[in-house]
């Protein structure tokens, strides 16, 4: 049973940067699309970004395009979310997710999630 462990969250001012990491312990990333969701206070959880099995394809919500970059290092069982030019509306708990075996990144967008991390808090002040 895979366990996804996020790290790298914190508090920054608007315009700042953070790099989130997600380590898959007791499991693997090989053969799975991976991604990030977030949940802001009082709002529903929303898709943020996804990366394909090969790492060659990525998908982002419009509000984070050109500011967030998702990447993966399967040898280290880790995915990353590089976030720059952060805005107060990016404040949320960020969750790492793993799809189903050999699933496509569109599946993550559709909510086809095989495993969730526990979340890491990102707070952006104005």
Secondary structure, DSSP 8 states (H G I E B T S, - for coil): --EEEEE--EEEETT--EEEEEEEETS--TT--EEEEEE-TTS--EEEEEE-SSSS-EEE-GGGTTTEEEEEEGGGTEEEEEE-S--GGG-EEEEEEE-STT--HHHHHTT--SEE---EEEEEE-
